[in-house]
Amino acid sequence: MRALLPAWRLPIPARAPAPPCGLCCASRRRPAHQWRGRASSPGGGDGAAVQPRARERPPWRVLFFGTDDFAREALRALSAARENKGDQIVENLEVVTVPSPSPKGLQVKSYALQAQLPVYEWPDVGSGEFDVGVVASFGRLLSEELILKFPYYLPRWRGPAPIVHTVLHGDTVTGVTIMQIKPKRFDVGPIIKQETVPVPPQCTAKELETVLSRLGANMLISVLRNLPDSLKNERQQPAEGVTYAPKISVALSCVKWEEQTPEEILRLQRAIGSMIPLQTLWMGSTIKLLDLVETHSPGLADQKLMGQSILPGTIIYHKQSQALLVCCKGGWIGVRSVIFKKKLTAADFYNGYLHLWFQQNSQAQLKECRFQTLNLTKKKCRKKSKLLLCNSALSI
């Protein structure tokens, strides 16, 4: 089965000493140093923790860890569960996020302030008591003994960018997994709840993130409503099918015309296009490619280039569709707009640059006027980079 995606980690505090109901979460205080790295049992260590008073049923006191849009959907569901007095699952809700260079802060912080929830910036986690920790797209390892997480469809696509890799590799099925994980480890542990969904045809990673964040939020509330029973029904992850979804870097956006097929290039655009445009090299300058489309007229390209040596990256302008046709491995792909100094339509790029070049040069030099693979050096990547952390996980 292929991909169940980005998920959520739900860290639950250390186990209480065998509560009668078997509920694996405990009421305790939150010394920040324990979340930074040293796990300790309730009532042990340096005396900062208090003897746990485990609850056997909702409403829970929840400490939420998160950053981005994906996490915000879970926080919104938790906030709604707190406001629902008729079926109250959450009694108290506090939020931990990470520092941001933006004055507005990250999406989770913005929502928390709007909802008038207490907000702390890591490593500050406040000093109150909580029953359950929920972590979504947080990017920090927690050290508690019991952590529930709901990510992608494990064991497929472990790592920081599962949604992107699901779209990039053309997976047809994905989903969300709520799981229990081990301290200081990601995506390892028994499965508590798991649901699959088909990947919509032609969907982008951003669109898929929206679908999965809503599914994950609903699953989170379902698990919290019946947490003791959910924990009793855990099952082990299969050992087979583990794949890794690494962080997305700028270098991935460089189109390899000699190696990538039209379908692979289109999947690449759907996977990362909302974060970083695809890039290529033309006449020594970098061009960003926007609005890529499938083309069904390779015969037209063959007629225009009859007698020419067609190399990957070869460009022609198709007037009827107002698109650039670019040769790649096994076919052609259409480009309707680019960024070259400024945003240009395919017609503008042809009239302002390609047509002029063709007038000044012979057809024999056609191979010089083609798109070529842009090779970003590691130094340049680090300078420009933002490693794009796409949709991490929600942990409880």
SERO-4910 file (N, C-alpha, C, O; in steps of 0.05 Angstrom, whole numbers):
BEGIN
 pado doro    nc1    nc2    nc3   cac1   cac2   cac3    cc1    cc2    cc3    oc1    oc2    oc3
  Met    A     17    -24      0      0      0      0     18     25      0     39     24     13
  Arg    A     10     45    -14     27     69    -15     16     91      2     -8     93      6
  Ala    A     32    106     11     31    129     29      6    136     45    -15    140     34
  Leu    A      9    137     71    -10    150     88      5    173     99     27    169    110
  Leu    A     -5    197     98     12    219    102     11    234    127      1    226    148
  Pro    A     23    258    125     32    274    147     14    273    170    -11    271    168
  Ala    A     27    274    190     16    264    213     19    282    236     27    305    234
  Trp    A     11    270    257     11    286    281     23    270    303     19    246    305
  Arg    A     39    283    320     50    269    342     36    278    367     33    302    372
  Leu    A     27    260    382     12    267    406     28    257    430     24    234    438
  Pro    A     44    274    442     59    264    465     41    264    489     28    284    495
  Ile    A     41    242    503     27    241    528     48    240    550     68    226    548
  Pro    A     43    253    572     62    253    594     68    225    604     54    206    596
  Ala    A     88    224    622     96    198    631     74    182    644     55    194    655
  Arg    A     76    156    643     55    138    653     50    142    683     69    146    699
  Ala    A     25    142    691     19    142    719     23    114    730     22     94    715
  Pro    A     27    111    756     31     85    767      6     69    767    -10     69    786
  Ala    A      2     54    745    -20     35    742    -47     45    752    -57     34    771
  Pro    A    -59     65    739    -86     73    746   -105     51    740   -101     35    722
  Pro    A   -127     49    755   -146     27    752   -157     24    724   -162      2    715
  Cys    A   -160     47    710   -172     45    683   -152     38    662   -160     32    639
  Gly    A   -126     37    669   -106     31    649   -100     55    631    -86     51    611
  Leu    A   -108     79    638   -104    102    622    -74    110    623    -64    115    645
  Cys    A    -61    111    600    -32    117    599    -27    147    596    -12    155    578
  Cys    A    -38    163    613    -31    191    614    -33    200    643    -50    190    658
  Ala    A    -18    220    650    -17    228    678    -19    258    681    -10    272    663
  Ser    A    -29    267    703    -30    295    709     -3    302    722      5    289    741
  Arg    A     10    323    713     36    330    724     43    359    718     31    371    700
  Arg    A     63    369    732     73    395    725     93    393    703    102    371    696
  Arg    A    100    417    691    116    416    666    142    431    669    144    452    658
  Pro    A    162    420    683    188    433    683    200    433    655    201    412    642
  Ala    A    209    456    646    218    459    618    241    440    611    243    431    589
  His    A    259    435    631    282    419    625    275    391    617    290    378    602
  Gln    A    252    381    626    244    354    619    236    353    590    242    333    576
  Trp    A    224    374    580    216    374    551    241    379    534    241    371    511
  Arg    A    261    391    545    285    396    529    302    371    525    317    370    505
  Gly    A    300    352    542    316    329    536    316    306    556    318    283    548
  Arg    A    313    311    582    315    290    602    288    279    609    271    294    621
  Ala    A    282    255    603    257    243    611    258    235    641    279    226    650
  Ser    A    237    239    655    236    230    683    208    221    690    188    229    677
  Ser    A    206    203    709    180    193    717    167    213    735    181    227    750
  Pro    A    140    214    736    126    232    754    135    227    783    137    204    792
  Gly    A    140    248    797    148    246    825    177    239    829    185    238    852
  Gly    A    192    235    807    221    228    810    238    251    803    229    273    800
  Gly    A    264    246    801    283    266    792    289    286    813    294    280    836
  Asp    A    288    312    805    297    333    822    275    345    839    279    365    853
  Gly    A    252    332    839    230    342    856    212    362    843    193    371    855
  Ala    A    219    370    818    202    390    804    175    379    797    155    393    797
  Ala    A    174    352    792    148    340    784    133    333    809    144    328    830
  Val    A    107    333    807     89    327    830     78    299    826     79    288    803
  Gln    A     68    287    847     56    261    845     31    263    826     13    279    831
  Pro    A     30    247    805      9    250    785    -18    242    796    -21    225    813
  Arg    A    -38    256    786    -66    250    792    -79    244    766    -91    261    753
  Ala    A    -78    219    758    -86    211    731   -117    213    729   -131    205    747
  Arg    A   -126    224    706   -154    224    701   -161    199    685   -145    189    669
  Glu    A   -185    189    689   -194    165    676   -211    171    651   -215    153    635
  Arg    A   -220    196    648   -237    202    625   -236    232    620   -226    247    637
  Pro    A   -246    241    597   -247    270    591   -264    284    611   -280    272    625
  Pro    A   -261    311    613   -245    328    596   -215    328    604   -209    326    628
  Trp    A   -198    331    584   -169    331    588   -158    359    590   -169    378    578
  Arg    A   -136    361    604   -120    386    603    -98    381    582    -81    363    586
  Val    A    -98    397    561    -81    392    538    -60    413    534    -65    437    536
  Leu    A    -35    404    529    -13    422    522     -6    416    493      1    394    486
  Phe    A    -10    436    476     -7    433    447     19    444    437     26    467    444
  Phe    A     34    429    421     59    437    408     55    438    378     48    418    366
  Gly    A     60    462    365     56    463    336     66    489    324     74    507    339
  Thr    A     66    491    298     77    514    284     60    524    260     53    547    259
  Asp    A     53    506    241     44    514    215     14    510    210     -1    505    229
  Asp    A      6    513    185    -22    510    177    -33    483    184    -55    480    194
  Phe    A    -16    462    179    -25    435    185    -31    432    215    -51    420    222
  Ala    A    -14    443    232    -18    442    261    -42    459    269    -56    452    288
  Arg    A    -46    481    256    -67    500    263    -95    486    261   -113    492    277
  Glu    A    -98    468    242   -124    454    239   -130    437    264   -152    436    273
  Ala    A   -109    424    275   -112    408    299   -118    426    323   -136    419    339
  Leu    A   -104    448    324   -109    467    347   -137    478    346   -150    482    366
  Arg    A   -147    483    322   -174    494    319   -195    473    329   -214    480    342
  Ala    A   -190    447    322   -208    426    331   -207    423    362   -228    419    374
  Leu    A   -184    425    373   -181    424    403   -195    447    416   -208    444    437
  Ser    A   -192    471    404   -205    495    415   -236    492    414   -250    499    433
  Ala    A   -246    481    392   -275    477    390   -284    456    410   -306    459    421
  Ala    A   -268    435    415   -275    415    435   -276    427    463   -291    417    480
  Arg    A   -259    447    468   -259    460    494   -284    477    498   -295    479    520
  Glu    A   -294    489    476   -317    507    477   -343    492    478   -364    503    486
  Asn    A   -343    466    470   -367    450    469   -374    440    497   -365    418    504
  Lys    A   -389    455    512   -395    448    540   -413    423    542   -413    409    563
  Gly    A   -429    418    521   -447    395    522   -432    369    520   -441    349    532
  Asp    A   -410    368    506   -394    344    503   -364    352    505   -349    350    486
  Gln    A   -357    361    528   -330    373    532   -309    352    534   -308    335    552
  Ile    A   -291    352    514   -268    334    513   -243    347    524   -225    334    536
  Val    A   -241    373    521   -217    389    530   -226    409    550   -244    425    545
  Glu    A   -214    408    574   -220    427    595   -203    452    594   -213    474    596
  Asn    A   -177    447    590   -158    469    589   -139    465    565   -131    442    560
  Leu    A   -132    486    551   -115    484    527    -94    506    528   -101    530    528
  Glu    A    -69    498    527    -46    517    525    -29    509    502    -29    486    493
  Val    A    -13    528    492      1    524    466     31    531    469     38    550    482
  Val    A     47    514    457     76    518    456     84    519    426     77    501    411
  Thr    A     98    540    418    107    542    390    137    549    391    149    550    412
  Val    A    149    554    368    177    560    366    180    590    358    162    601    346
  Pro    A    202    602    365    206    630    357    206    634    327    215    616    312
  Ser    A    196    657    317    195    663    289    205    690    283    201    709    299
  Pro    A    220    694    261    230    721    254    208    740    246    211    764    246
  Ser    A    185    729    239    162    746    230    149    759    254    145    746    275
  Pro    A    143    785    253    129    798    275    102    785    281     93    786    304
  Lys    A     89    774    261     63    762    266     66    734    278     46    724    289
  Gly    A     90    722    277     93    696    288     83    674    269     73    681    247
  Leu    A     85    650    277     76    627    261     45    625    262     32    637    279
  Gln    A     35    608    244      5    606    242     -8    597    267    -29    606    275
  Val    A      5    578    281     -6    568    306     -7    590    327    -27    592    341
  Lys    A     14    606    329     14    627    348     -7    648    342    -21    658    360
  Ser    A    -10    655    316    -31    674    308    -59    665    316    -75    680    327
  Tyr    A    -64    639    311    -91    628    318    -94    628    349   -116    635    359
  Ala    A    -74    619    363    -76    618    392    -81    645    405    -98    647    423
  Leu    A    -68    666    395    -73    693    405   -101    702    399   -114    714    415
  Gln    A   -110    695    374   -137    703    366   -158    689    384   -178    700    391
  Ala    A   -152    663    391   -171    648    408   -166    653    438   -179    641    455
  Gln    A   -148    671    444   -142    679    472   -132    655    488   -141    651    511
  Leu    A   -115    639    476   -103    616    490    -75    624    500    -61    639    488
  Pro    A    -67    613    523    -39    618    533    -19    608    513    -21    585    504
  Val    A      2    624    507     22    616    487     50    618    499     56    638    512
  Tyr    A     66    598    495     94    598    504    112    593    480    104    579    461
  Glu    A    137    603    481    156    598    460    177    579    470    189    584    491
  Trp    A    182    557    456    201    537    463    228    549    469    237    566    453
  Pro    A    242    541    491    236    518    508    218    524    531    214    506    548
  Asp    A    206    547    533    187    553    555    161    538    549    149    541    528
  Val    A    152    522    569    127    507    565    108    513    588     89    498    592
  Gly    A    111    535    602     93    542    624     99    526    648    118    511    649
  Ser    A     81    528    668     86    514    693     61    501    705     61    493    728
  Gly    A     40    499    689     16    487    699     16    456    697     37    444    693
  Glu    A     -7    444    701    -10    415    699    -25    408    674    -42    424    664
  Phe    A    -20    384    663    -34    375    638    -37    345    639    -22    331    654
  Asp    A    -55    335    623    -60    306    621    -48    295    595    -37    273    595
  Val    A    -51    311    574    -43    301    547    -28    323    532    -35    346    533
  Gly    A     -6    315    519      9    333    502      3    326    473      3    302    466
  Val    A     -2    345    456     -7    341    428     13    357    412     17    381    416
  Val    A     27    343    394     49    356    378     43    353    349     40    331    339
  Ala    A     42    376    334     37    375    305     57    394    292     58    417    298
  Ser    A     72    383    273     91    399    257    108    417    276    111    441    271
  Phe    A    120    404    295    135    420    315    165    419    310    179    439    315
  Gly    A    176    397    301    204    395    294    223    394    317    247    400    314
  Arg    A    213    387    341    231    384    364    225    357    377    202    349    379
  Leu    A    246    344    386    242    318    399    235    322    428    248    338    442
  Leu    A    215    309    437    207    310    465    216    284    479    221    264    467
  Ser    A    220    286    506    232    264    520    214    248    538    223    232    554
  Glu    A    188    253    537    170    239    555    168    209    547    175    201    525
  Glu    A    159    193    566    159    164    563    138    155    544    141    134    530
  Leu    A    116    169    542     94    160    525     86    183    507     78    205    516
  Ile    A     88    178    481     81    199    461     63    186    440     70    165    429
  Leu    A     41    199    435     23    190    413     27    210    390     30    234    394
  Lys    A     28    200    366     33    217    343     14    208    321      8    185    318
  Phe    A      4    228    306     -9    219    281      3    232    258      1    256    253
  Pro    A     18    216    242     31    224    217     17    212    193     -7    206    194
  Tyr    A     32    210    173     25    197    148     18    168    152     15    159    174
  Tyr    A     15    154    129      8    126    132     33    110    136     46    100    117
  Leu    A     41    107    161     65     92    167     62     62    161     40     52    163
  Pro    A     84     49    154    112     59    154    121     74    130    144     81    128
  Arg    A    103     79    110    110     94     86    117    123     94    102    135    109
  Trp    A    138    133     83    146    162     85    149    172    114    135    189    123
  Arg    A    168    160    127    177    172    152    195    196    146    210    196    127
  Gly    A    193    216    163    210    240    159    195    266    158    170    266    163
  Pro    A    208    288    152    196    315    155    179    324    132    165    344    135
  Ala    A    179    310    109    164    320     86    148    298     73    151    293     49
  Pro    A    131    284     87    116    261     76     96    269     54     93    254     35
  Ile    A     82    291     58     62    299     38     75    305     11     65    297    -10
  Val    A     96    320     12    111    327    -12    120    302    -27    116    300    -51
  His    A    131    283    -13    141    259    -26    118    241    -35    122    226    -55
  Thr    A     95    242    -23     72    227    -33     64    237    -61     59    221    -79
  Val    A     63    263    -64     56    275    -90     79    271   -110     74    264   -133
  Leu    A    103    275   -101    127    273   -118    129    245   -130    138    243   -153
  His    A    123    225   -115    126    197   -124    101    185   -136    100    161   -142
  Gly    A     80    201   -138     56    192   -151     40    171   -136     26    155   -148
  Asp    A     41    172   -109     26    153    -93     -4    158    -98    -13    180   -101
  Thr    A    -19    137    -98    -48    139   -103    -65    137    -77    -88    144    -77
  Val    A    -52    128    -55    -66    126    -29    -48    138     -8    -24    135     -8
  Thr    A    -61    152     10    -46    164     33    -65    163     57    -84    148     57
  Gly    A    -58    178     78    -75    177    101    -62    188    126    -42    202    124
  Val    A    -73    182    149    -63    192    174    -61    169    194    -79    152    195
  Thr    A    -40    168    209    -36    148    230    -32    162    257    -16    180    260
  Ile    A    -48    153    276    -43    161    304    -27    139    317    -36    116    317
  Met    A     -5    146    329     13    125    339     25    133    365     24    156    373
  Gln    A     36    113    379     51    118    403     81    115    396     89     95    383
  Ile    A     97    134    403    125    133    395    143    133    420    134    140    442
  Lys    A    168    127    416    187    126    437    200    153    442    201    169    423
  Pro    A    210    158    466    223    184    471    246    189    452    262    171    446
  Lys    A    249    214    443    271    223    426    273    208    400    294    206    388
  Arg    A    250    197    390    251    183    365    225    190    350    204    194    362
  Phe    A    227    193    323    204    200    307    194    175    292    210    158    283
  Asp    A    168    173    290    154    154    273    160    125    280    157    107    263
  Val    A    167    119    304    172     92    313    154     85    336    155     99    357
  Gly    A    138     64    334    120     57    355     95     45    345     89     45    321
  Pro    A     78     34    364     53     21    356     32     40    346     31     63    354
  Ile    A     15     30    328     -6     46    316    -31     45    333    -39     24    342
  Ile    A    -42     69    339    -66     71    355    -91     73    337   -111     60    343
  Lys    A    -89     88    316   -112     92    298   -101     99    271    -81    113    269
  Gln    A   -113     89    249   -103     94    223   -126     95    203   -143     77    203
  Glu    A   -125    115    185   -145    117    164   -132    124    138   -112    139    137
  Thr    A   -142    113    116   -131    118     89   -151    134     73   -175    133     77
  Val    A   -140    149     54   -156    164     34   -142    163      7   -117    161      6
  Pro    A   -157    163    -15   -144    164    -41   -132    192    -45   -143    212    -36
  Val    A   -110    193    -60    -98    219    -67   -114    229    -91   -114    216   -112
  Pro    A   -126    253    -89   -141    263   -112   -124    267   -137   -101    276   -134
  Pro    A   -133    260   -160   -117    264   -185   -108    293   -188   -124    311   -184
  Gln    A    -84    297   -196    -72    323   -202    -71    342   -178    -68    366   -182
  Cys    A    -75    332   -154    -75    350   -131    -46    358   -124    -27    344   -129
  Thr    A    -44    382   -113    -18    392   -104    -13    383    -75    -31    374    -61
  Ala    A     12    387    -66     18    380    -38      3    397    -19     -6    388      2
  Lys    A     -1    423    -26    -16    441     -9    -45    432     -7    -56    433     15
  Glu    A    -57    424    -29    -85    414    -28    -87    389    -12   -106    385      3
  Leu    A    -68    371    -15    -68    346      0    -64    351     30    -76    337     46
  Glu    A    -47    370     36    -43    378     64    -69    386     77    -75    379    100
  Thr    A    -85    402     63   -111    410     73   -129    387     79   -142    385    100
  Val    A   -131    368     60   -147    344     64   -138    328     89   -154    320    105
  Leu    A   -112    324     91   -101    307    113   -102    322    140   -106    309    160
  Ser    A    -99    348    140   -100    362    165   -129    361    177   -132    358    201
  Arg    A   -149    362    160   -176    359    170   -182    331    179   -195    327    200
  Leu    A   -173    312    164   -176    284    172   -162    279    199   -174    266    217
  Gly    A   -137    289    201   -122    285    226   -135    298    250   -135    287    272
  Ala    A   -146    322    246   -159    336    268   -184    320    278   -188    318    302
  Asn    A   -199    309    259   -223    294    267   -215    268    282   -227    260    301
  Met    A   -193    255    272   -183    231    285   -173    237    313   -177    221    331
  Leu    A   -160    260    316   -150    268    342   -172    270    363   -170    259    385
  Ile    A   -194    283    356   -216    286    374   -228    259    380   -236    254    403
  Ser    A   -230    241    360   -241    215    365   -224    199    384   -234    185    402
  Val    A   -197    201    382   -179    186    400   -181    198    428   -182    183    448
  Leu    A   -182    224    431   -184    236    457   -211    230    471   -212    227    496
  Arg    A   -231    227    455   -258    220    467   -257    192    480   -270    188    500
  Asn    A   -241    174    468   -240    147    478   -211    139    483   -203    117    474
  Leu    A   -195    156    496   -167    151    498   -159    125    512   -142    110    501
  Pro    A   -171    118    534   -163     92    547   -167     68    529   -150     51    527
  Asp    A   -191     67    516   -196     44    498   -178     45    473   -169     24    464
  Ser    A   -172     69    463   -155     71    440   -127     60    446   -115     47    429
  Leu    A   -117     66    470    -90     57    477    -89     27    481    -68     14    477
  Lys    A   -112     15    488   -112    -14    492   -112    -29    465   -103    -52    464
  Asn    A   -120    -15    444   -123    -28    417    -99    -23    399   -102    -26    374
  Glu    A    -77    -16    410    -53    -10    393    -44    -35    379    -48    -57    388
  Arg    A    -30    -31    356    -18    -53    341      9    -45    331     14    -21    326
  Gln    A     27    -63    327     54    -56    319     55    -49    289     40    -59    273
  Gln    A     74    -30    283     78    -24    255     92    -47    240    108    -61    252
  Pro    A     85    -52    215     99    -72    200    128    -64    196    134    -40    193
  Ala    A    146    -84    195    174    -78    191    181    -72    162    201    -60    155
  Glu    A    163    -80    143    168    -76    115    156    -50    106    138    -39    118
  Gly    A    167    -40     83    156    -16     70    165     10     81    153     31     74
  Val    A    186     11     97    195     36    109    210     52     87    229     42     75
  Thr    A    202     77     83    216     95     65    219    122     79    204    129     98
  Tyr    A    239    138     71    245    163     84    237    187     67    243    187     43
  Ala    A    225    207     79    217    231     65    234    254     75    227    268     94
  Pro    A    258    259     62    276    280     72    265    308     68    246    313     54
  Lys    A    278    327     81    271    355     78    274    363     49    289    352     34
  Ile    A    259    384     41    259    394     14    278    417     12    276    436     27
  Ser    A    297    415     -6    317    437    -10    313    450    -37    299    440    -54
  Val    A    325    473    -40    323    488    -65    333    472    -89    322    475   -111
  Ala    A    353    455    -85    364    440   -107    344    422   -120    347    415   -144
  Leu    A    323    413   -106    303    395   -117    287    410   -139    276    397   -156
  Ser    A    287    436   -139    271    451   -158    284    453   -186    271    463   -204
  Cys    A    309    444   -188    323    446   -214    314    423   -232    319    400   -226
  Val    A    301    430   -255    291    410   -273    314    396   -288    332    410   -298
  Lys    A    314    370   -288    334    354   -303    321    345   -329    309    323   -330
  Trp    A    325    360   -350    311    355   -375    320    328   -387    304    314   -400
  Glu    A    344    320   -383    354    295   -394    344    270   -379    343    248   -390
  Glu    A    336    274   -353    330    251   -336    300    249   -329    290    227   -323
  Gln    A    285    271   -330    258    271   -320    238    271   -343    241    285   -363
  Thr    A    217    255   -340    196    253   -360    176    276   -356    177    289   -335
  Pro    A    158    280   -375    137    301   -371    121    296   -345    116    315   -331
  Glu    A    113    271   -340     97    265   -316    113    271   -290    102    282   -271
  Glu    A    139    265   -290    155    270   -267    159    300   -262    159    308   -239
  Ile    A    162    315   -283    164    344   -280    139    356   -270    139    374   -253
  Leu    A    116    347   -280     90    357   -271     85    350   -241     75    366   -226
  Arg    A     93    326   -233     90    318   -205    108    335   -188    101    342   -165
  Leu    A    132    341   -198    151    358   -182    138    386   -178    140    397   -156
  Gln    A    125    397   -198    112    423   -195     90    421   -175     87    439   -158
  Arg    A     73    400   -176     51    397   -157     61    393   -129     48    400   -109
  Ala    A     84    381   -126     95    374   -100    107    399    -86    103    403    -62
  Ile    A    123    415   -101    138    437    -88    132    465    -99    142    485    -89
  Gly    A    115    466   -120    111    491   -134     99    513   -116    104    537   -122
  Ser    A     83    506    -96     72    526    -78     93    538    -59     88    559    -48
  Met    A    115    524    -56    137    534    -38    160    546    -54    171    567    -45
  Ile    A    167    534    -76    189    544    -92    185    537   -121    180    514   -127
  Pro    A    187    557   -139    183    551   -168    205    533   -179    228    533   -169
  Leu    A    198    517   -199    218    501   -213    237    520   -228    229    542   -236
  Gln    A    262    511   -231    283    529   -242    298    515   -265    299    490   -265
  Thr    A    309    530   -283    326    520   -304    346    541   -312    345    564   -302
  Leu    A    363    534   -331    384    553   -340    380    559   -369    376    540   -385
  Trp    A    381    584   -377    378    592   -405    398    613   -411    398    635   -400
  Met    A    416    607   -430    437    626   -439    452    637   -415    459    661   -414
  Gly    A    458    620   -396    474    628   -373    459    641   -350    471    648   -330
  Ser    A    433    645   -354    417    658   -333    395    639   -322    385    622   -336
  Thr    A    388    644   -297    368    627   -284    340    636   -292    334    660   -291
  Ile    A    323    618   -299    295    623   -305    278    606   -287    283    582   -284
  Lys    A    257    618   -276    238    603   -260    213    597   -277    203    614   -291
  Leu    A    204    572   -275    182    563   -292    156    563   -277    154    551   -255
  Leu    A    136    575   -288    110    577   -275     89    564   -293     93    563   -318
  Asp    A     67    555   -282     44    546   -297     52    525   -318     49    529   -342
  Leu    A     63    503   -309     69    481   -327     44    465   -334     27    461   -317
  Val    A     43    456   -359     19    441   -368     27    418   -385     49    417   -397
  Glu    A     10    398   -385     14    375   -402      9    383   -431     -9    398   -437
  Thr    A     25    372   -449     21    378   -477     16    353   -493     28    332   -489
  His    A     -3    355   -512    -10    332   -528     -4    337   -558    -16    324   -575
  Ser    A     15    355   -563     21    361   -591     51    358   -597     63    376   -609
  Pro    A     63    335   -591     91    331   -597     96    331   -627    118    337   -636
  Gly    A     76    323   -643     79    323   -672     85    351   -683    101    353   -702
  Leu    A     73    371   -672     78    399   -680    108    405   -676    121    417   -693
  Ala    A    118    398   -653    147    403   -647    164    388   -667    184    399   -677
  Asp    A    157    363   -674    173    348   -692    173    361   -720    194    362   -733
  Gln    A    150    372   -729    149    385   -755    166    410   -756    181    415   -775
  Lys    A    165    427   -735    180    452   -735    210    447   -733    226    463   -743
  Leu    A    218    424   -721    246    419   -717    256    397   -737    277    385   -732
  Met    A    242    392   -758    249    372   -777    278    377   -788    284    399   -797
  Gly    A    294    357   -786    321    360   -796    340    371   -775    364    372   -779
  Gln    A    330    378   -752    346    388   -730    352    366   -710    336    347   -707
  Ser    A    374    368   -696    380    350   -674    365    359   -649    372    380   -638
  Ile    A    345    344   -640    329    352   -617    341    342   -592    343    318   -587
  Leu    A    350    361   -575    362    354   -550    344    361   -527    327    378   -530
  Pro    A    346    347   -504    330    355   -481    335    384   -474    358    393   -473
  Gly    A    313    398   -469    314    427   -463    309    444   -487    306    469   -485
  Thr    A    307    432   -511    300    447   -535    273    461   -532    254    449   -522
  Ile    A    271    486   -541    247    503   -537    235    511   -563    250    519   -581
  Ile    A    209    509   -566    195    522   -588    170    536   -577    161    529   -555
  Tyr    A    160    556   -591    137    570   -582    113    560   -598    113    561   -623
  His    A     92    551   -584     67    542   -596     46    564   -595     35    569   -573
  Lys    A     42    578   -617     25    602   -617     -4    596   -610    -16    612   -595
  Gln    A    -15    573   -619    -43    567   -614    -49    565   -584    -69    574   -575
  Ser    A    -31    552   -570    -36    548   -541    -22    569   -524    -24    569   -500
  Gln    A     -6    586   -537      9    607   -524     26    596   -501     26    605   -478
  Ala    A     41    575   -509     58    561   -489     85    555   -502     87    551   -526
  Leu    A    105    554   -485    131    543   -494    130    513   -492    122    503   -471
  Leu    A    139    499   -513    141    470   -512    170    464   -507    188    473   -522
  Val    A    176    448   -486    203    442   -479    207    412   -480    191    396   -469
  Cys    A    228    403   -494    234    375   -497    246    364   -471    264    377   -460
  Cys    A    237    341   -462    249    328   -439    251    298   -445    246    290   -468
  Lys    A    258    282   -425    260    254   -430    233    241   -437    214    242   -421
  Gly    A    232    231   -461    208    216   -469    184    234   -478    162    223   -480
  Gly    A    188    260   -482    166    276   -491    171    306   -488    194    315   -487
  Trp    A    148    320   -487    149    350   -486    131    359   -463    112    345   -455
  Ile    A    137    383   -453    120    394   -432    115    424   -439    132    437   -451
  Gly    A     92    434   -431     85    462   -437     90    480   -414     86    473   -390
  Val    A    100    505   -420    105    525   -399     91    550   -408     97    561   -429
  Arg    A     72    560   -392     56    583   -400     66    610   -389     59    631   -400
  Ser    A     83    609   -369     95    634   -359    121    628   -345    126    606   -335
  Val    A    139    648   -344    165    645   -331    171    671   -315    158    691   -318
  Ile    A    192    669   -299    203    692   -286    231    695   -296    249    679   -290
  Phe    A    236    716   -312    263    722   -323    266    752   -320    258    768   -338
  Lys    A    278    761   -298    280    789   -291    253    798   -280    252    812   -259
  Lys    A    231    791   -293    204    796   -283    186    774   -294    195    757   -310
  Lys    A    162    773   -285    143    753   -294    135    758   -323    127    780   -329
  Leu    A    137    738   -340    131    740   -368    113    717   -377    116    695   -368
  Thr    A     94    723   -394     79    701   -407     97    687   -427    118    698   -434
  Ala    A     89    664   -436    105    650   -456    108    667   -481    129    668   -494
  Ala    A     86    681   -489     87    698   -512    107    721   -508    122    728   -527
  Asp    A    107    733   -484    126    755   -479    154    746   -480    172    759   -491
  Phe    A    160    722   -469    187    711   -469    196    705   -498    219    710   -505
  Tyr    A    177    695   -514    184    689   -542    190    715   -557    210    717   -571
  Asn    A    171    734   -555    175    759   -570    199    775   -561    212    787   -577
  Gly    A    204    775   -535    226    792   -525    253    779   -526    273    793   -526
  Tyr    A    254    752   -526    280    739   -525    285    718   -546    304    720   -561
  Leu    A    267    698   -547    271    676   -566    271    685   -595    288    678   -611
  His    A    250    700   -602    247    709   -630    271    725   -639    282    722   -661
  Leu    A    280    743   -621    304    759   -627    328    742   -631    345    747   -649
  Trp    A    332    721   -614    355    704   -617    354    689   -643    375    686   -657
  Phe    A    330    679   -651    328    664   -676    334    682   -700    345    672   -720
  Gln    A    327    707   -698    333    726   -720    363    730   -723    373    734   -746
  Gln    A    377    730   -701    405    737   -702    424    712   -705    448    715   -709
  Asn    A    412    688   -703    428    664   -704    416    644   -723    392    645   -728
  Ser    A    432    626   -733    422    606   -753    410    583   -738    414    578   -714
  Gln    A    393    568   -753    380    545   -741    401    524   -732    395    507   -714
  Ala    A    425    525   -744    445    506   -736    455    509   -708    466    491   -695
  Gln    A    450    533   -697    458    539   -670    435    535   -649    436    545   -627
  Leu    A    414    522   -658    390    519   -642    396    507   -615    384    514   -595
  Lys    A    415    488   -614    421    474   -589    432    493   -567    432    486   -544
  Glu    A    443    516   -575    453    535   -556    431    550   -542    434    561   -520
  Cys    A    407    551   -555    385    566   -544    364    548   -531    340    550   -536
  Arg    A    374    530   -514    356    512   -501    359    514   -470    378    524   -460
  Phe    A    338    504   -457    339    503   -428    359    481   -420    360    459   -432
  Gln    A    376    486   -400    395    467   -390    391    464   -359    381    482   -346
  Thr    A    400    441   -349    397    436   -321    414    455   -304    438    459   -310
  Leu    A    401    468   -285    415    486   -267    427    470   -244    413    456   -230
  Asn    A    453    473   -241    467    459   -219    474    478   -197    492    495   -200
  Leu    A    459    477   -175    465    494   -153    487    482   -136    485    459   -128
  Thr    A    507    498   -130    528    488   -113    518    487    -84    499    500    -77
  Lys    A    531    470    -68    523    468    -40    524    495    -26    507    502    -10
  Lys    A    545    510    -32    549    536    -20    526    555    -27    515    569    -10
  Lys    A    518    555    -52    496    572    -61    470    563    -49    454    580    -41
  Cys    A    466    537    -47    441    526    -35    439    535     -7    417    543      2
  Arg    A    461    534      8    460    541     36    454    571     39    440    579     58
  Lys    A    465    587     21    461    616     23    432    623     18    422    640     32
  Lys    A    419    611     -2    392    618     -9    372    603      8    349    612     12
  Ser    A    381    582     19    363    562     27    346    570     51    354    583     70
  Lys    A    324    561     47    308    553     69    303    524     63    291    517     43
  Leu    A    310    507     81    302    479     78    272    479     85    264    487    106
  Leu    A    257    469     67    228    472     70    217    448     86    215    426     76
  Leu    A    210    454    111    199    433    128    170    430    122    154    446    132
  Cys    A    162    411    107    135    409     99    120    390    118    129    367    122
  Asn    A     99    399    128     81    382    143     94    360    159     98    338    149
  Ser    A    101    367    182    113    347    200     91    330    212     76    317    197
  Ala    A     90    329    238     71    310    250     58    321    274     67    340    286
  Leu    A     36    309    281     22    317    305     25    296    326     19    273    321
  Ser    A     35    303    349     40    284    370     23    290    393     17    314    399
  Ile    A     14    271    407     -2    275    431     11    261    454      0    262    476
***
